[in-house]
Amino acid sequence: MDKLKLMEEIKSLFNGADRNNTGFIDSGQVEQLLLHFFKSKGTNHDPALVKTEVASFLKGLDSNNDGQVSLSEFTKFAMKFVCS
């Protein structure tokens, strides 16, 4: 997949998670994103486990520790994940 198409897909995923259109995703939106991901893979997860996974996922995403994830942070994380 070429880089431009990948960037468009990452932005689309981010915008889908940013349901209130603030330009940031918070822990609740990350939780919904993970639940959607697990559901799309046919995997059911315990809600308590998902909350733990959200905290861990946010730690990796939120590079400036402000409690929310910007498109830039999300893109950097996604690119590292996809390109590794």
KOLLUM-285811 format. One line per field, with one value per residue (C-alpha): residue number from 1; x, y, z; chain; residue in three letters. Coordinates in pm, 1 decimal, decimal comma. Each point is the difference from the previous one (the first is absolute). Last residue first. Example, Ala and Ser with C-alpha at 12.3 -4.5 7.8 and 13.67 -1.06 7.14 Angstrom:
2
k: 2 | 1 $
xx: 1367,0 | -137,0 $
yy: -106,0 | -344,0 $
zz: 714,0 | 66,0 $
c: A | A $
r: ser | ala $
This chain:
84
k: 84 | 83 | 82 | 81 | 80 | 79 | 78 | 77 | 76 | 75 | 74 | 73 | 72 | 71 | 70 | 69 | 68 | 67 | 66 | 65 | 64 | 63 | 62 | 61 | 60 | 59 | 58 | 57 | 56 | 55 | 54 | 53 | 52 | 51 | 50 | 49 | 48 | 47 | 46 | 45 | 44 | 43 | 42 | 41 | 40 | 39 | 38 | 37 | 36 | 35 | 34 | 33 | 32 | 31 | 30 | 29 | 28 | 27 | 26 | 25 | 24 | 23 | 22 | 21 | 20 | 19 | 18 | 17 | 16 | 15 | 14 | 13 | 12 | 11 | 10 | 9 | 8 | 7 | 6 | 5 | 4 | 3 | 2 | 1 $
xx: 723,6 | -152,0 | -362,5 | 54,4 | 248,3 | -234,7 | -295,6 | 183,6 | 116,9 | -348,6 | -175,2 | 238,2 | -53,1 | -375,9 | -0,6 | -49,3 | -138,4 | 110,5 | 266,5 | 289,6 | 203,5 | 46,9 | -361,1 | -1,0 | 207,7 | -149,0 | -342,0 | 31,3 | 90,8 | -293,2 | -231,9 | 121,6 | -89,5 | -345,1 | -37,1 | 79,2 | -278,4 | -240,0 | 82,5 | 89,5 | -173,1 | 205,8 | -149,1 | 275,5 | -245,8 | -127,9 | 352,0 | 58,1 | -337,2 | 73,5 | 344,2 | -144,4 | -274,4 | 262,0 | 212,1 | -308,0 | -52,8 | 370,7 | 7,0 | 35,1 | 104,5 | -91,1 | -314,7 | -236,8 | -232,1 | 30,9 | 380,4 | 22,8 | -116,0 | 233,3 | 292,6 | -87,1 | -35,1 | 332,5 | 170,3 | -159,2 | 113,1 | 353,7 | 5,3 | -114,9 | 275,9 | 262,8 | -66,0 | -138,8 $
yy: -241,4 | 229,8 | -43,2 | 53,1 | 285,5 | 163,2 | -43,1 | 163,2 | 297,2 | 38,8 | -8,8 | 257,6 | 230,1 | -52,3 | 107,7 | -234,2 | 113,1 | -16,4 | 270,1 | -244,7 | 147,5 | -338,7 | -110,8 | -307,9 | -254,5 | 87,1 | 14,8 | -364,8 | -107,2 | 187,8 | -128,7 | -358,4 | 26,7 | 134,6 | -284,7 | -252,9 | 138,7 | -14,2 | -371,4 | -45,1 | -172,5 | -70,7 | -32,0 | 216,5 | 280,1 | -26,1 | 42,2 | 308,6 | 150,8 | -56,8 | 157,3 | 310,3 | 28,2 | -9,9 | 255,8 | 224,5 | -34,6 | 61,0 | 320,7 | 68,3 | 340,8 | 225,3 | 108,1 | -166,6 | -151,9 | -348,0 | 5,5 | -379,0 | 21,5 | 294,3 | -208,3 | -293,2 | 234,8 | 163,6 | -340,6 | -103,6 | 320,8 | -46,0 | -357,6 | 118,3 | 262,8 | -251,9 | -255,1 | -338,9 $
zz: 1192,3 | -262,4 | 105,1 | 373,7 | -45,3 | -252,2 | 234,9 | 291,1 | -206,3 | -151,7 | 338,5 | 145,0 | -300,3 | 3,2 | 363,4 | 293,9 | 334,1 | 360,3 | -32,7 | 27,8 | -289,9 | -172,2 | 42,1 | -223,7 | 191,3 | 338,1 | -162,8 | -106,1 | 353,7 | 152,8 | -272,5 | 56,2 | 366,8 | -92,3 | -251,9 | 273,5 | 217,0 | -296,8 | -57,7 | -363,9 | -288,7 | -311,8 | -348,7 | -151,7 | -79,5 | 359,0 | 137,7 | -216,8 | 92,6 | 368,6 | -47,3 | -169,0 | 263,5 | 276,3 | -186,1 | -12,4 | 371,4 | 68,0 | -203,1 | -369,4 | -125,8 | -292,3 | 183,0 | -245,7 | 264,1 | -148,9 | -19,8 | -51,6 | -361,6 | -55,8 | 125,7 | -227,4 | -297,2 | 82,5 | 17,7 | -330,3 | -169,8 | 134,8 | -136,1 | -341,4 | -5,3 | 118,3 | -273,7 | 89,9 $
c: A | A | A | A | A | A | A | A | A | A | A | A | A | A | A | A | A | A | A | A | A | A | A | A | A | A | A | A | A | A | A | A | A | A | A | A | A | A | A | A | A | A | A | A | A | A | A | A | A | A | A | A | A | A | A | A | A | A | A | A | A | A | A | A | A | A | A | A | A | A | A | A | A | A | A | A | A | A | A | A | A | A | A | A $
r: ser | cys | val | phe | lys | met | ala | phe | lys | thr | phe | glu | ser | leu | ser | val | gln | gly | asp | asn | asn | ser | asp | leu | gly | lys | leu | phe | ser | ala | val | glu | thr | lys | val | leu | ala | pro | asp | his | asn | thr | gly | lys | ser | lys | phe | phe | his | leu | leu | leu | gln | glu | val | gln | gly | ser | asp | ile | phe | gly | thr | asn | asn | arg | asp | ala | gly | asn | phe | leu | ser | lys | ile | glu | glu | met | leu | lys | leu | lys | asp | met $
